[in-house]
Amino acid sequence: MIRRLVNLFAAPIAVAVEYGVHVHGEVFRDGDTFSREYQENRLRLMREIWPDAELVSRNVYYGEWKEPS
C-alpha cells in the first residue's frame, strides 16, 4: 500500500502538449511546438510537398528542478 502511494506521488504530471508534423517516419518539431495553430499552418505548407504529412502530438512531463550532477 505504501509503495503504491509513493509511486503515485512520484509520477510526473503532464502539464503541456507539444505538436509536430510527421512525415515518412520523422517528426519535424520546428518553430513553436506548443502552439497547435502554428504547427497546423506548417502542416498545410508541408502537405504541398508531402501530401501524407500529418499533425502529431505528445504530452510533455516536467519533474522537479535540481542541480545538475
N, CA, C and O of each residue as an XYZ file, in Angstrom:
276
protein
N       0.819     -1.195      0.000
C       0.000      0.000      0.000
C       0.865      1.263      0.000
O       0.622      2.184     -0.779
N       1.851      1.302      0.854
C       2.717      2.492      0.927
C       3.494      2.654     -0.374
O       3.655      3.774     -0.858
N       3.971      1.568     -0.940
C       4.722      1.633     -2.200
C       3.855      2.211     -3.311
O       4.337      3.007     -4.117
N       2.584      1.822     -3.366
C       1.686      2.363     -4.393
C       1.480      3.857     -4.208
O       1.425      4.600     -5.188
N       1.366      4.309     -2.959
C       1.214      5.742     -2.708
C       2.465      6.513     -3.111
O       2.373      7.587     -3.705
N       3.627      5.968     -2.790
C       4.878      6.623     -3.167
C       4.968      6.729     -4.684
O       5.330      7.782     -5.208
N       4.643      5.649     -5.397
C       4.680      5.678     -6.863
C       3.678      6.668     -7.433
O       3.958      7.323     -8.438
N       2.520      6.786     -6.810
C       1.500      7.722     -7.270
C       2.001      9.155     -7.181
O       1.829      9.934     -8.119
N       2.621      9.508     -6.054
C       3.097     10.880     -5.877
C       4.401     11.145     -6.616
O       4.727     12.302     -6.883
N       5.149     10.109     -6.952
C       6.410     10.277     -7.674
C       6.184     10.379     -9.173
O       7.079     10.805     -9.903
N       5.006      9.997     -9.644
C       4.730     10.011    -11.083
C       4.704     11.450    -11.596
O       4.153     12.331    -10.935
N       5.297     11.696    -12.771
C       5.268     13.037    -13.343
C       3.847     13.416    -13.767
O       3.009     12.553    -14.030
N       3.605     14.699    -13.825
C       2.291     15.207    -14.210
C       2.421     15.881    -15.568
O       3.308     16.711    -15.771
N       1.543     15.529    -16.494
C       1.553     16.167    -17.811
C       1.045     17.590    -17.654
O      -0.055     17.814    -17.148
N       1.843     18.543    -18.087
C       1.435     19.931    -17.955
C       1.339     20.644    -19.294
O       0.908     21.795    -19.360
N       1.735     19.973    -20.346
C       1.702     20.632    -21.662
C       1.582     19.591    -22.759
O       1.834     18.405    -22.545
N       1.194     20.052    -23.930
C       1.143     19.202    -25.119
C       2.037     19.857    -26.163
O       1.967     21.065    -26.390
N       2.882     19.040    -26.796
C       3.784     19.519    -27.835
C       3.317     18.948    -29.173
O       2.885     17.798    -29.241
N       3.404     19.749    -30.238
C       2.932     19.341    -31.561
C       4.085     19.309    -32.556
O       5.079     20.020    -32.402
N       3.937     18.487    -33.558
C       4.915     18.401    -34.632
C       4.231     17.871    -35.881
O       3.044     17.547    -35.866
N       4.998     17.789    -36.963
C       4.482     17.272    -38.227
C       5.239     15.983    -38.545
O       6.467     15.971    -38.616
N       4.492     14.912    -38.733
C       5.066     13.596    -39.007
C       5.070     13.341    -40.505
O       4.035     13.415    -41.167
N       6.271     13.035    -41.032
C       6.422     12.733    -42.455
C       7.406     11.584    -42.598
O       8.551     11.683    -42.156
N       6.965     10.497    -43.210
C       7.828      9.355    -43.538
C       8.681      8.900    -42.355
O       9.888      8.710    -42.506
N       8.080      8.727    -41.196
C       8.792      8.198    -40.033
C       9.573      9.212    -39.232
O      10.220      8.846    -38.250
N       9.536     10.465    -39.612
C      10.264     11.510    -38.884
C       9.287     12.582    -38.426
O       8.346     12.929    -39.140
N       9.523     13.105    -37.220
C       8.686     14.186    -36.699
C       9.487     15.481    -36.743
O      10.547     15.592    -36.128
N       8.966     16.453    -37.476
C       9.582     17.778    -37.553
C       8.991     18.635    -36.440
O       7.773     18.793    -36.353
N       9.854     19.187    -35.591
C       9.405     19.988    -34.452
C      10.020     21.384    -34.530
O      10.581     21.870    -33.548
N       9.920     22.018    -35.672
C      10.471     23.359    -35.844
C       9.494     24.394    -35.312
O       8.291     24.145    -35.236
N      10.015     25.550    -34.946
C       9.166     26.657    -34.522
C       8.539     26.438    -33.164
O       9.120     25.785    -32.297
N       7.361     26.983    -32.983
C       6.657     26.916    -31.694
C       5.924     25.582    -31.592
O       4.823     25.434    -32.122
N       6.530     24.617    -30.916
C       5.939     23.283    -30.826
C       4.802     23.212    -29.814
O       4.106     22.198    -29.751
N       4.595     24.258    -29.026
C       3.496     24.258    -28.065
C       2.254     24.961    -28.614
O       1.238     25.061    -27.926
N       2.338     25.443    -29.846
C       1.200     26.097    -30.489
C       0.629     25.178    -31.566
O       1.264     24.936    -32.593
N      -0.562     24.677    -31.321
C      -1.203     23.813    -32.313
C      -1.461     24.588    -33.605
O      -1.254     24.062    -34.698
N      -1.906     25.825    -33.482
C      -2.193     26.650    -34.660
C      -0.950     26.823    -35.525
O      -1.029     26.711    -36.748
N       0.195     27.094    -34.902
C       1.448     27.259    -35.640
C       1.783     25.984    -36.411
O       2.138     26.036    -37.589
N       1.666     24.831    -35.733
C       2.013     23.560    -36.368
C       1.000     23.170    -37.451
O       1.372     22.540    -38.441
N      -0.267     23.537    -37.275
C      -1.258     23.277    -38.323
C      -0.944     24.086    -39.573
O      -1.144     23.597    -40.685
N      -0.456     25.316    -39.414
C      -0.046     26.134    -40.565
C       1.153     25.508    -41.267
O       1.207     25.472    -42.496
N       2.116     25.013    -40.485
C       3.272     24.315    -41.071
C       2.814     23.075    -41.820
O       3.319     22.770    -42.900
N       1.848     22.358    -41.238
C       1.331     21.148    -41.865
C       0.755     21.461    -43.245
O       1.011     20.733    -44.204
N      -0.016     22.533    -43.348
C      -0.592     22.909    -44.645
C       0.506     23.153    -45.682
O       0.383     22.732    -46.832
N       1.578     23.832    -45.273
C       2.687     24.091    -46.198
C       3.413     22.802    -46.572
O       3.765     22.599    -47.735
N       3.635     21.938    -45.596
C       4.373     20.698    -45.853
C       3.573     19.725    -46.713
O       4.148     18.918    -47.444
N       2.249     19.803    -46.624
C       1.423     18.915    -47.458
C       1.510     19.252    -48.937
O       1.139     18.434    -49.778
N       1.993     20.442    -49.267
C       2.214     20.767    -50.671
C       3.330     19.898    -51.244
O       3.327     19.590    -52.436
N       4.277     19.505    -50.411
C       5.392     18.648    -50.833
C       5.099     17.189    -50.508
O       5.314     16.303    -51.335
N       4.601     16.948    -49.287
C       4.303     15.588    -48.810
C       2.820     15.509    -48.455
O       2.451     15.852    -47.332
N       1.964     15.072    -49.368
C       0.517     15.026    -49.114
C       0.128     14.143    -47.930
O      -0.943     14.330    -47.352
N       0.973     13.190    -47.562
C       0.636     12.292    -46.454
C       1.143     12.790    -45.100
O       1.063     12.054    -44.116
N       1.661     14.014    -45.021
C       2.111     14.581    -43.743
C       0.924     14.667    -42.790
O      -0.209     14.890    -43.217
N       1.191     14.488    -41.488
C       0.107     14.549    -40.504
C       0.566     15.249    -39.232
O       1.746     15.216    -38.884
N      -0.367     15.874    -38.552
C      -0.107     16.528    -37.280
C      -0.056     15.466    -36.195
O      -0.920     14.590    -36.144
N       0.958     15.535    -35.317
C       1.063     14.617    -34.191
C       1.276     15.431    -32.923
O       1.691     16.589    -32.972
N       0.984     14.804    -31.786
C       1.174     15.489    -30.509
C       1.700     14.508    -29.479
O       1.602     13.292    -29.647
N       2.260     15.057    -28.412
C       2.706     14.241    -27.284
C       2.588     15.056    -26.013
O       2.691     16.282    -26.028
N       2.371     14.360    -24.923
C       2.347     15.016    -23.619
C       3.773     15.294    -23.176
O       4.671     14.479    -23.390
N       3.974     16.438    -22.563
C       5.283     16.817    -22.039
C       5.195     16.769    -20.522
O       4.293     17.350    -19.918
N       6.134     16.077    -19.924
C       6.150     15.907    -18.474
C       7.308     16.683    -17.872
O       8.396     16.741    -18.445
N       7.068     17.268    -16.735
C       8.096     18.029    -16.044
C       8.323     17.434    -14.663
O       7.378     17.036    -13.981
N       9.578     17.377    -14.261
C       9.923     16.913    -12.924
C      10.408     18.085    -12.083
O      10.309     19.247    -12.479
N      10.930     17.749    -10.921
C      11.429     18.791    -10.012
C      12.718     19.388    -10.561
O      13.478     18.718    -11.260
N      12.953     20.660    -10.236
C      14.226     21.288    -10.569
C      15.268     20.774     -9.579
O      14.995     20.653     -8.385
N      16.452     20.478    -10.082
C      17.548     20.058     -9.207
C      18.851     20.471     -9.834
O      18.918     20.745    -11.032
N      19.888     20.517     -9.024
C      21.209     20.882     -9.537
C      21.743     19.737    -10.387
O      21.556     18.567    -10.053
N      22.406     20.079    -11.481
C      22.949     19.018    -12.341
C      24.032     18.233    -11.598
O      24.762     18.780    -10.771
N      24.116     16.961    -11.908
C      25.143     16.145    -11.243
C      26.418     16.084    -12.039
O      27.379     15.439    -11.618
